[in-house]
Amino acid sequence: MKSTIILIEDNTADNYLHSILLEETGKVGKIITAYDGEEAFKALEQLSQRPPSGKCLILLDINMPVMNGWEFLELYENKPHLHQTNDGIFILTGSINPEDKKKAERHSYVSGFIEKPLDTQSLAEILFPD
């Protein structure tokens, strides 16, 4: 079964590049793009009505307008009905701040930390380890 990816990223160029890389894996059936945390919650609410049959992963940027990645995670904790919709949240960021990585590692819903740009090696090792 092909995976669904929710790409939460405000940079259009990054979304374009990451979408191409995800599609090239042959393991992604649907990519949902949200440009901030609020859009992401709308997408997750819709997915919760009809959950995907395959794996569903979230790639979450940290620095975004409206609602950043940390704010998204705080609100996500209080929405248990959305937890069944996905199989993991991966921080996908250009941040070089070591504190961001430590904070992500301490967060119970974060499955991994990926530095931008996304590449085929990180996809294979982290997102599709089979």
JODAUR-V660524 format. One record per residue. SS is DSSP state (2 for helix, 1 for strand, 0 for the rest). PHI is phi in radians with two decimals (none if undefined). D_FIRST is the distance of its C-alpha to the first C-alpha in whole Angstrom. Layout:
BEGIN
SS_PHI_D_FIRST + SS_PHI_D_FIRST
END
This chain:
BEGIN
0_none_0 + 0_-1.48_4 + 1_-1.51_7 + 1_-1.87_10 + 1_-2.07_13 + 1_-1.82_16 + 1_-1.76_19 + 1_-1.82_22 + 0_-2.76_25 + 0_-1.56_28 + 0_-1.63_29 + 2_-1.07_28 + 2_-1.12_28 + 2_-1.10_26 + 2_-1.04_23 + 2_-1.10_23 + 2_-1.05_23 + 2_-1.16_20 + 2_-1.11_18 + 2_-1.07_19 + 2_-1.08_18 + 2_-1.12_15 + 2_-1.11_14 + 2_-1.14_15 + 0_-1.19_13 + 0_1.33_10 + 0_-1.90_8 + 1_-1.94_9 + 1_-1.63_8 + 1_-2.55_11 + 1_-2.08_14 + 1_-1.89_17 + 1_-1.84_20 + 1_-2.22_23 + 0_-1.61_26 + 0_-2.87_28 + 2_-1.09_27 + 2_-1.12_28 + 2_-1.07_26 + 2_-1.11_23 + 2_-1.13_24 + 2_-1.08_24 + 2_-1.12_21 + 2_-1.14_20 + 2_-1.08_22 + 2_-1.12_20 + 2_-1.13_17 + 2_-1.15_18 + 2_-1.29_19 + 0_-2.45_16 + 0_-1.02_13 + 0_-1.15_10 + 0_-1.37_7 + 0_-1.72_5 + 0_-1.12_8 + 1_-2.25_11 + 1_-2.13_13 + 1_-1.93_17 + 1_-1.90_19 + 1_-2.04_23 + 0_-1.34_26 + 0_-1.57_29 + 0_-1.65_32 + 0_-2.49_31 + 0_-1.32_34 + 0_1.17_34 + 0_-2.51_32 + 0_-1.38_31 + 2_-1.09_28 + 2_-1.16_30 + 2_-1.11_31 + 2_-1.03_28 + 2_-1.10_27 + 2_-1.07_30 + 2_-1.23_29 + 2_-1.02_26 + 2_-0.98_28 + 0_-1.63_29 + 0_-2.22_26 + 2_-1.05_25 + 2_-1.15_23 + 2_-1.53_21 + 2_-1.14_20 + 0_-1.32_17 + 0_-1.34_15 + 0_-2.27_14 + 0_-1.90_14 + 1_2.81_17 + 1_-2.03_19 + 1_-2.02_20 + 1_-1.26_24 + 1_-2.13_24 + 1_-2.49_27 + 0_-1.68_30 + 0_-1.14_32 + 0_-1.84_35 + 0_-1.32_36 + 2_-1.06_36 + 2_-1.16_36 + 2_-1.13_33 + 2_-1.14_31 + 2_-1.09_33 + 2_-1.10_32 + 2_-1.12_28 + 2_-1.13_29 + 2_-1.43_31 + 0_-1.45_28 + 0_-1.13_26 + 0_-1.65_23 + 1_-1.61_23 + 1_-1.59_21 + 1_-3.03_22 + 1_-2.26_24 + 1_-2.11_24 + 1_-1.51_27 + 0_-1.25_26 + 0_-1.42_26 + 0_-1.09_22 + 0_-2.35_22 + 2_-1.10_19 + 2_-1.15_21 + 2_-1.15_20 + 2_-1.08_17 + 2_-1.12_16 + 2_-1.34_18 + 2_-1.78_17 + 2_-1.49_14 + 0_-2.27_12 + 0_-1.30_14 + 0_-1.40_12
END
